[in-house]
Amino acid sequence: MADYQYITLCLWSSDFQNYCFLVGFAIAGCAIFAASIPNFLTKFLIMNSFQKIFFVWAALCLICFASACNSDNDDPCQFGADVLPEPEFCTMSDLSQFYSELSNIDIMDASGNIFDYVKFEQLLRDSLDNQAKGWQFALIHAGGFINGGASDGMARDEDECYPQEMTACTKINIASTTKLLTAAAVLKLLDENGLSINDPVAPYLPSNWNVPAGTDTLRFSDFLRHRTGLQSTNDNFSTTLSFEGLRTFIEGGIQNPQSYNYLNANFALMRIVIPRLWKMRPDCPPLLQESNIDDIISQTYYSEYIRQKILFPAGVYDGYLKAEMADLPIPTLYYTNAADGQGSGLGDWNAIAGGGGWHLSASDLAKVVATLENGNSVLSSSVRDDMRTLRMGYFNCPMTIQGRAYTHGGDISGGGEVHGFAGIFPNNVAVALFLNSGFIASDGTSGSSNDLVALVRNIYDQCW
């Protein structure tokens, strides 16, 4: 953790003993230094203004350096475990007040039936409270908040260093729901560049990759619909989803029938393709325009494109791929179940992103989905239609009593877990729900994002 993060932890800590000792030590050091120079006071008084300012500045730097937390110590808990203050507008009451002018909008179907979103939240709480370490939910209609956010439990357990309650604004690793963002970025760039989902991907791969016959004809739709026939696994991400891992993925050629086969590598490859497509646009950053698409360039401009073109239009300005950047100074932790007291982090996803890894909140995701589904600030209506009908970015698409919903879930299991989804329900209802632990589904088995989609679908149906 960087020095400034430890300094921040110190300032929030109730343990001032070490702080005071180090400040005293620094002051004593300055005094000893001054006393070691004969007639220091006389010499100080005859110094010119610049020399006096320099000496005082140097002394203050020494005091600040001594009072800063020790960056060589990997345990921030040494300074105590106070609960950090909640971010502004992150509790449900704060959000409802902040969006008060929008909070009473009715959601109405074609027959005039009104959606009871108060009942919706209560049923959701009845189903999820105490079932996970922490959960967060947000619902938006027509780009305006209806339910600014609901949550329960802990983002960091009470026994952890710096425990934190979960809110609808707490950043969380959204796992494979990232594919919704990546698909939107690819489809937007294809549309703006006059390209089609039926165009081959090969021309937009690094020129030094050896793309075998057959693979060179694979289309964007083949990757976005998981129908490439290429060989990969959905584990060992640091190898399979790295730049070199994706090169192996492509150069290995088609090894399976080109039927549906869900592979994270299909979307991780878009981390490399998106910067190449961006280079064709007049708004391409100068450094990208002058660069070859290597590992670092692909990481940098994949994340930058998602931020600028997918997140920013939705009013989301603080999404990140590295956990420590998402919730400075303390990121969300992930647990095996609600009773687990020892959470774990999910690390830095910059080098393996595309199919997973963005850190956003339920409120963020609901805003993004609402923005994708309304107006033309991000996607045209024809691109939205393709996303839905061809399931590119949308994956689990159940029927409700009002029509079909379009969602994409995210799951990370083994050790710390995360489960959730985001999507659009009939009558323009954008939803997002995430848990930072494992949970038990209604059938008694370990729950997944599919169970959460089914839960929300059933509750949605009960609220008309």
C-alpha positions in Angstrom: 0.0 0.0 0.0 1.3 3.4 -0.9 2.6 5.8 1.8 -0.2 8.3 1.4 -2.7 5.5 2.1 -1.0 4.7 5.4 -1.0 8.4 6.2 -4.7 8.5 5.6 -5.2 5.5 7.8 -3.3 7.2 10.6 -5.4 10.3 10.4 -8.6 8.2 10.8 -7.1 6.1 13.6 -7.8 6.6 17.3 -4.3 5.3 18.3 -2.3 8.5 18.6 0.5 7.2 20.8 2.9 6.2 18.0 2.0 9.4 16.1 2.8 11.7 19.1 6.0 9.8 19.9 7.2 10.2 16.3 6.3 13.9 16.2 8.2 14.4 19.5 11.1 12.5 18.2 11.2 14.6 15.0 11.0 17.8 17.0 13.8 16.6 19.3 15.9 15.8 16.3 15.5 19.3 14.9 16.4 20.8 18.3 19.5 18.6 18.6 20.5 19.6 15.1 20.1 23.3 15.9 22.0 23.0 19.2 24.9 21.3 17.4 25.6 24.4 15.5 27.4 27.1 17.6 25.4 30.3 18.0 22.6 28.7 15.9 20.0 31.3 17.1 22.3 34.2 16.2 23.0 32.7 12.8 19.3 31.9 12.2 18.4 35.5 12.9 20.9 36.9 10.4 19.8 34.5 7.7 18.0 36.1 4.8 14.3 35.3 4.3 14.9 32.5 1.8 17.3 30.7 4.2 14.9 31.0 7.1 12.0 29.6 5.0 14.1 26.8 3.7 15.2 25.7 7.3 11.6 25.8 8.6 10.4 23.9 5.5 13.1 21.2 6.1 12.1 20.9 9.7 8.4 20.5 8.9 9.3 17.9 6.3 11.2 15.9 8.9 8.3 16.1 11.3 5.8 15.0 8.6 8.1 12.2 7.5 8.5 10.9 11.1 4.7 11.1 11.7 3.8 9.2 8.5 2.9 5.6 8.9 5.7 3.2 8.2 5.2 2.1 4.5 7.3 -1.0 5.1 4.7 -2.4 7.5 2.1 -4.4 5.6 -0.5 -4.3 8.4 -2.6 -1.2 8.5 -4.5 -2.6 11.5 -1.6 -1.6 13.7 -3.2 1.8 14.1 -6.6 0.5 15.4 -9.8 -0.6 13.7 -12.2 2.3 13.8 -15.2 2.3 11.4 -14.5 4.7 8.5 -17.1 7.4 7.8 -19.6 6.5 5.1 -19.2 8.2 1.7 -21.7 11.0 1.0 -25.0 9.9 -0.6 -24.4 6.2 0.0 -27.2 5.3 2.4 -30.6 4.7 1.0 -32.1 7.7 3.0 -29.4 10.0 1.6 -29.9 8.8 -1.9 -33.7 9.1 -1.6 -33.3 12.7 -0.3 -30.7 13.6 -3.0 -33.0 12.3 -5.7 -36.2 13.5 -4.1 -37.6 15.1 -7.2 -37.4 11.7 -9.0 -38.3 9.4 -6.2 -42.1 9.4 -6.8 -42.1 8.5 -10.5 -44.5 5.7 -11.2 -43.5 2.7 -13.3 -46.5 1.8 -15.3 -47.2 -0.9 -17.9 -49.2 -0.7 -21.0 -52.4 -1.6 -19.1 -52.0 1.1 -16.5 -50.7 -1.3 -13.8 -48.2 0.4 -11.4 -45.1 -1.3 -10.2 -44.9 -1.3 -6.4 -41.1 -0.7 -5.8 -41.6 -0.2 -2.0 -42.9 -3.8 -1.9 -40.1 -4.8 -4.2 -37.5 -3.6 -1.8 -39.2 -5.2 1.2 -39.4 -8.6 -0.5 -35.8 -8.3 -1.5 -34.8 -7.6 2.1 -36.9 -10.5 3.3 -35.0 -12.8 0.9 -31.4 -11.5 1.4 -31.0 -10.1 4.9 -28.5 -12.3 6.8 -28.1 -14.6 3.8 -24.8 -13.0 2.8 -21.9 -11.1 4.4 -23.2 -8.0 2.6 -25.5 -7.1 -0.3 -26.3 -4.1 -2.4 -29.1 -3.3 -4.8 -30.2 -0.4 -7.0 -33.2 0.2 -9.3 -33.6 3.0 -11.9 -36.4 3.8 -14.3 -36.0 5.9 -17.4 -32.7 7.3 -16.3 -34.1 8.6 -13.0 -33.7 7.0 -9.5 -36.7 5.3 -8.2 -35.0 3.3 -5.4 -31.6 5.0 -5.0 -30.2 2.0 -3.3 -30.8 -0.7 -0.7 -28.2 -2.7 1.2 -27.5 -4.8 4.3 -24.5 -6.4 6.0 -20.8 -5.6 5.8 -18.4 -4.8 3.0 -15.7 -5.6 5.6 -16.6 -7.8 8.6 -16.7 -6.3 12.1 -13.6 -8.4 13.0 -11.6 -7.0 10.1 -9.2 -4.1 10.1 -11.4 -1.1 9.4 -14.9 -2.7 9.2 -17.3 -1.1 6.8 -21.0 -1.4 6.3 -22.2 -2.3 2.8 -24.1 0.5 0.9 -25.5 0.7 -2.5 -22.5 2.9 -3.4 -19.8 0.6 -2.1 -17.4 -0.5 -4.9 -17.4 -4.2 -5.5 -15.7 -6.5 -8.1 -18.6 -7.1 -10.6 -16.9 -10.2 -12.0 -18.3 -11.3 -15.4 -20.9 -8.5 -15.4 -17.9 -6.7 -16.8 -18.8 -8.4 -20.1 -21.8 -6.1 -20.4 -19.5 -3.1 -20.4 -17.0 -4.6 -22.8 -19.7 -5.7 -25.3 -21.2 -2.2 -25.2 -17.7 -0.7 -26.0 -17.0 -3.0 -28.9 -20.5 -2.6 -30.4 -20.2 1.2 -30.1 -16.9 1.3 -31.8 -18.0 -1.0 -34.6 -21.0 1.2 -35.2 -19.0 4.4 -35.2 -16.4 3.0 -37.5 -18.9 1.7 -40.0 -18.1 -1.9 -39.3 -20.3 -4.9 -38.7 -20.5 -7.6 -36.1 -20.0 -9.9 -39.1 -16.6 -8.4 -39.8 -13.5 -10.6 -38.9 -11.6 -9.7 -35.7 -8.2 -10.8 -37.1 -7.3 -7.4 -38.8 -7.6 -5.7 -35.3 -5.2 -8.1 -33.5 -1.5 -7.3 -33.0 0.4 -7.6 -36.3 3.0 -10.0 -34.9 0.5 -12.6 -33.8 0.3 -15.7 -36.0 -3.4 -16.1 -36.7 -4.1 -19.5 -38.3 -6.5 -20.3 -41.1 -10.0 -20.5 -39.9 -9.4 -18.3 -36.9 -8.7 -15.4 -39.3 -12.4 -15.6 -40.4 -13.9 -15.5 -36.8 -16.3 -12.6 -36.5 -17.0 -10.1 -33.7 -20.3 -11.8 -33.2 -18.5 -15.2 -32.7 -16.5 -13.8 -29.8 -19.4 -11.7 -28.3 -21.7 -14.8 -28.4 -19.1 -17.3 -27.2 -19.1 -19.3 -30.5 -15.5 -19.2 -31.5 -14.5 -22.9 -31.1 -11.2 -21.7 -29.7 -9.7 -23.5 -26.7 -9.4 -22.0 -23.2 -10.5 -22.5 -19.6 -12.4 -20.4 -17.2 -9.7 -20.5 -14.4 -6.1 -19.6 -14.0 -6.8 -16.1 -15.1 -3.3 -14.8 -14.7 -2.2 -17.2 -17.4 -5.2 -17.6 -19.7 -6.3 -14.0 -19.8 -2.9 -12.3 -19.9 -1.6 -10.7 -23.1 0.5 -13.8 -23.8 -2.3 -16.1 -22.8 -4.6 -14.5 -25.3 -2.0 -14.8 -27.9 -1.8 -18.5 -27.2 -5.6 -18.6 -27.3 -5.6 -17.2 -30.8 -2.6 -19.0 -32.2 -3.9 -22.3 -31.0 -6.6 -22.2 -33.6 -10.1 -23.6 -33.7 -10.2 -26.9 -31.8 -13.9 -27.3 -31.0 -17.2 -27.1 -32.8 -18.3 -23.4 -33.2 -21.2 -23.9 -30.9 -21.9 -22.0 -27.7 -19.1 -22.3 -25.2 -18.8 -19.6 -22.5 -15.1 -18.5 -22.2 -13.7 -15.5 -20.4 -11.0 -15.4 -23.0 -13.5 -14.4 -25.7 -14.2 -11.1 -24.0 -10.7 -10.6 -22.5 -9.5 -10.5 -26.1 -11.6 -7.4 -26.6 -9.2 -5.7 -24.2 -6.7 -5.8 -27.0 -9.2 -5.1 -29.8 -10.9 -2.0 -28.3 -7.8 0.2 -28.4 -7.1 -0.9 -32.0 -10.7 0.2 -33.0 -10.3 3.4 -31.0 -7.2 4.2 -33.1 -9.5 4.6 -36.1 -11.6 7.3 -34.4 -10.8 11.1 -34.5 -11.1 11.2 -30.7 -8.3 8.7 -30.3 -5.7 9.9 -27.7 -2.4 11.0 -29.4 -0.3 8.5 -27.5 -2.5 5.6 -28.5 -2.4 6.8 -32.1 1.4 6.7 -32.1 1.6 3.3 -30.3 1.6 -0.3 -31.2 -1.0 -2.4 -29.3 1.2 -4.2 -26.7 0.3 -5.4 -23.3 0.6 -2.1 -21.5 -1.1 0.0 -24.2 -4.0 -2.5 -24.3 -4.5 -2.3 -20.6 -4.3 1.4 -20.5 -6.7 2.2 -23.3 -9.2 -0.5 -22.8 -9.8 0.8 -19.3 -9.7 4.4 -20.5 -12.2 3.8 -23.3 -14.6 2.1 -20.9 -14.3 5.0 -18.5 -14.7 7.8 -21.0 -17.3 6.3 -23.4 -19.4 3.8 -21.2 -19.1 5.0 -17.6 -18.8 8.8 -17.8 -22.0 9.3 -19.9 -23.8 7.5 -17.0 -22.3 9.9 -14.5 -20.0 7.2 -13.1 -16.5 8.7 -12.6 -14.8 6.4 -10.1 -14.8 2.9 -11.7 -11.5 1.0 -11.5 -9.9 -2.3 -12.3 -7.6 -2.4 -9.2 -9.4 -2.9 -5.9 -7.2 -0.5 -4.0 -8.1 2.3 -6.4 -11.8 1.6 -6.1 -12.4 2.2 -2.4 -9.4 4.2 -1.2 -8.2 3.6 1.3 -9.9 0.3 2.2 -11.4 -1.9 -0.5 -14.3 -4.4 -0.1 -13.4 -7.9 1.0 -15.0 -11.1 -0.1 -16.2 -14.1 2.0 -17.2 -17.7 1.6 -20.5 -17.2 3.5 -22.3 -14.8 5.8 -20.6 -16.3 8.9 -17.1 -16.1 7.5 -15.0 -13.6 9.5 -11.9 -13.6 7.4 -12.3 -12.0 4.0 -9.9 -11.8 1.1 -9.2 -9.4 -1.8 -9.5 -10.1 -5.4 -6.5 -8.2 -6.6 -5.6 -6.1 -9.6 -7.4 -7.0 -12.8 -5.8 -4.5 -15.2 -3.7 -7.2 -17.0 -6.6 -9.7 -17.3 -9.7 -7.6 -17.7 -12.3 -7.6 -20.4 -14.3 -10.6 -19.2 -14.3 -9.5 -15.6 -12.7 -7.2 -13.0 -14.4 -3.8 -13.0 -15.0 -2.4 -9.5 -18.3 -0.5 -9.5 -21.4 -0.3 -7.2 -25.0 -1.4 -7.7 -25.9 2.2 -8.1 -23.2 2.7 -10.7 -24.3 -0.3 -12.7 -28.0 0.6 -12.6 -27.1 4.0 -14.0 -24.9 2.5 -16.7 -27.7 0.1 -17.8 -30.3 2.8 -17.8 -27.9 5.0 -19.9 -27.2 2.1 -22.4 -30.9 1.5 -22.7 -32.1 5.1 -23.1 -31.3 7.8 -25.6 -28.3 7.7 -28.0 -25.5 9.1 -25.7 -23.8 5.7 -25.8 -25.6 3.3 -28.1 -27.9 3.7 -31.0 -31.3 1.9 -31.0 -30.1 -0.6 -33.6 -27.0 -1.6 -31.5 -29.2 -2.0 -28.4 -31.5 -4.3 -30.4 -28.4 -6.4 -31.5 -27.2 -6.6 -27.9 -30.6 -8.0 -26.8 -31.7 -10.2 -29.7 -28.2 -11.7 -30.3 -27.3 -11.9 -26.5 -24.1 -10.0 -26.9 -23.3 -8.6 -23.5 -26.6 -10.0 -22.1 -26.5 -13.6 -21.1 -29.3 -14.7 -18.7 -32.6 -13.5 -20.2 -35.6 -14.9 -18.4 -39.3 -14.2 -19.1 -41.3 -12.2 -16.6 -45.1 -11.6 -16.6 -44.3 -8.3 -18.4 -42.0 -9.7 -21.0 -38.3 -10.7 -21.3 -35.5 -9.4 -19.1 -31.9 -9.0 -20.3 -29.1 -9.5 -17.8 -25.6 -10.6 -17.3 -24.4 -12.1 -14.1 -21.0 -12.4 -12.4 -19.6 -15.1 -10.1 -16.3 -15.6 -8.5 -16.0 -18.6 -6.2 -13.3 -20.4 -4.2 -12.0 -18.5 -1.2 -13.6 -15.1 -1.2 -16.8 -15.0 -3.4 -18.9 -12.4 -5.3 -22.2 -13.0 -7.0 -24.6 -10.6 -8.7 -26.0 -9.3 -11.9 -27.1 -6.1 -13.8 -29.6 -5.8 -16.5 -32.9 -4.3 -17.9 -36.3 -5.6 -17.0 -39.5 -4.9 -18.9 -41.0 -1.4 -18.7 -37.5 0.1 -18.7 -36.5 -1.0 -15.2 -32.7 -1.1 -14.8 -31.5 -3.2 -11.8 -28.3 -4.3 -10.2 -27.7 -6.6 -7.3 -24.4 -7.8 -5.8 -23.3 -9.9 -2.8 -19.7 -10.1 -1.4 -20.0 -13.7 -0.2 -21.3 -17.1 -1.0 -24.9 -17.8 -0.2 -27.4 -20.7 -0.2 -30.0 -20.8 -3.0 -33.6 -21.7 -2.4 -32.9 -25.3 -3.4 -30.2 -25.7 -0.7 -27.3 -25.6 -3.0 -24.5 -23.0 -3.3 -26.0 -19.9 -4.9 -24.9 -18.2 -8.1 -25.8 -15.2 -10.2 -28.5 -17.3 -12.0 -30.3 -17.8 -8.6 -30.2 -14.0 -8.0 -31.7 -13.3 -11.4 -34.4 -15.8 -10.7 -35.0 -14.3 -7.2 -35.4 -10.7 -8.7 -37.5 -12.0 -11.5 -40.0 -13.6 -9.1 -40.1 -10.6 -6.8 -40.5 -8.3 -9.9 -43.5 -10.4 -11.0 -45.1 -10.1 -7.5 -45.0 -6.3 -7.5 -47.5 -5.5 -10.3 
